[in-house]
Amino acid sequence: MDVQELHDRGLKLRVELFGRETVDQRMSALGDFGKPLQHIVNAYAYGDVWSRPALPLATKSLALIAMMAATGHSNELRVHVQGAVKNGCSGEEIQEILLLVALYCGIPAANEAHRIAADVLRQAQQV
């Protein structure tokens, strides 16, 4: 598969996961300066890795929630909690993954992650 096909497949999946509005906002946030980065995200993150069939999308979403919470990437965490909800993850599953973050990565990271997840879940009417 060539890079353009990976990009197109990745963009399609990204829109399915997060919605057209969110993807458009993220892709245009850095203007022309960010276009090469967005190409990499679409082609390789979503067109390749996220498109692999070995793990369900919901499992990948929970893994990303844990990673973003553990590393303190709040903006990315919010997007991935929204994506997890779209991928069928329940509030309880998201809560459980964040409790693991609390135990293994620390309470401060988990506090902020819980606040963000609760906000997203409230908006999705899952809390």
SULTA-V150332 format. One record per backbone hydrogen bond with DSSP energy under -0.5 kcal/mol. NH is the residue of the N-H (numbers start at 1). CO is the residue of the C=O. Records with the same first field share a line. If there is no record, write none. Layout:
NH=CO + CO
This chain:
6=2
7=3
8=4
9=5
10=6
11=7
12=8
13=9
14=10
15=11
16=12
17=13
18=14
19=15
23=19
24=20
25=21
26=22
27=23
28=24
29=25
31=28
33=30
34=30 + 31
35=31 + 32
38=34
39=35
40=36
41=37
42=38
43=39
44=40
45=40
46=41
47=42
49=44
50=45
52=48 + 49
60=56
61=57
62=58
63=59
64=60
65=61
66=62
67=63
68=64
69=65
70=66
71=67
72=68 + 69
73=68
74=72
77=73
78=74
79=75
80=76
81=77
82=78
83=79
84=80
85=81
86=82
87=83
88=85
89=84
94=90
95=91
96=92
97=93
98=94
99=95
100=96
101=97
102=98
103=99
104=100
105=101
106=101 + 102
110=106
111=107
112=108
113=109
114=110
115=111
116=112
117=113
118=114
119=115
120=116
121=117
122=118
123=119
124=120
125=122
126=121
127=121
